[in-house]
Each structure stands twice: as C-alpha cells, then as structure tokens.
Amino acid sequence: MSHVSDVIICLSPGEEIDDNATTPPIQEINKYLMAQNRGELKKVDDYAGGYKAVQAAVWMGAFNHLDIPEFLNVVKAQQWEGREIVQVFIKDEHEKTFTPRSI
C-alpha cells in the first residue's frame, strides 16, 4: 500500500552556483532520497508559464512512505546560502493543502 507525500522546495536563484543550475544542498538531499530508494527532487521552475523567467528555483517530488521528520532534518542540515529564503512545503497524502515547514 502506498502513502505519498508531495514536496516543494523554493529557493533563491542565488543558491544555484553555476550555469548548470547546480545546487549542492539539493544534490545532498537527492543523495539521501536515492539512498532511501525514493527517487529525487526535480527542478520545475523552467516549466512555468508567462513571458518572464520565474525569480525562484523550484524543486518538486512525490515520494512514497517518506519519513517527513527525517527528511526535514536532512533539509535543515544543508549549508544553504540563504537559509532564511528557503521554503519547504509538504502535502501528505490525506491532507487537503500544502503546509509550510520550518527549516
């Protein structure tokens, strides 16, 4: 039986350190997720509509049986350039809305 948690992480574009949009904290989070056999976060801001570039880096994923407190600890443990700007939203399978989570 599955239990899906949807995750959105919004970052300042300043977290990306090169032309390939490399984001070391996201790479580390993805290593954790892959080690847990959960998949990985994908960058989605390039798919937004409108005539202008989105002024944020947005990463998303849907994960089965995600240990949310452990995941948040992994996110908190990262060396963010602008920790105060990082936003994490999670919607667990039976919730109706996303909930902002503190890091």
N, C-alpha and C positions, 0 to 999 in steps of 0.2 A: 504494500500500500504506500502511496506517495504522500508527501507533505511538502508543498512547495512554498518557498519564501522568495519574494521578489525584492531585489536590492537595486537602489540607485545611489551612486556617489557622484556628487557635483564638486568640481574643483576649480580653482582659479587657473586660467591658461598658463600662468607662471609656474605651475607645478611641472609642466612639460619642459624638458631641458634640452631637446634637440629637434631637428626638423622632422624626425620620425615619430614625434609625439611620445617619446619615451618618458614614462612616469615611474621612477623607481619604486615609490610606495605601492603603486598598483601592481607592478611586477611582483613585488613581495607578497601582496595579498593573493595574486593569482597563483603563485607557487604554493601557498597554503591551501587554496581551494583545489588545485590539481592533486596535491598530496592526499587530500581527503576524497579524491575521485568525484569531485563536484562540478568540474568544468571551470570556466573562468569568466571574469568580467570582460565585456566588450565595450569599446568606445562607440558611442552612438550620436554624439553631437553633430557629426558630419551629415547626418540624415535629416536634420531639422529643416523645416520649410522657411519661407521668407526669402528676401533678397539680400540679406546680410548674414555674415558669419555669427554664429552663436558665441557669446562672450563668456563661455564657460567650457570646461572639459567635462563631459557627462559619460559615466560608465554605468552599465547595467548588466544584470544577470538574473536568472531564475534558478534556484538551487533546491534540490530535494534533500529533505532531512537536515537542513542547515542548523548547526548549533549556534544560535544567534548571539548569546553572550560570549562564546569563544570567538566567533567571527569579529564581533565588535572589539574584543581585546586585541586581535591581530591588527585591525584598522588603527586602533589607538597607539599601538606600538611602533607605528611607522614614523619616519623622520620627514614630516611634512614641512614644506617651505612656508606655508601659510595655514597652520592648523586651524586658526580661527575662521578661515574661509571654507574649510572642508565641511560639506554637508552630507549626511548619510540618512537615507530614507529606506525603511523596510516595511513591506506589507506581507504579513504571514498569511497563509492560505485561507484562514477563516475570518480574517479581518476585512473590513469594507474599504478602508483607506490606508494610505501610507502614513507611517509615523516617523517623525524626525528622531534620530538617535544621536545622543551626545558622544563626542569623542574627546 
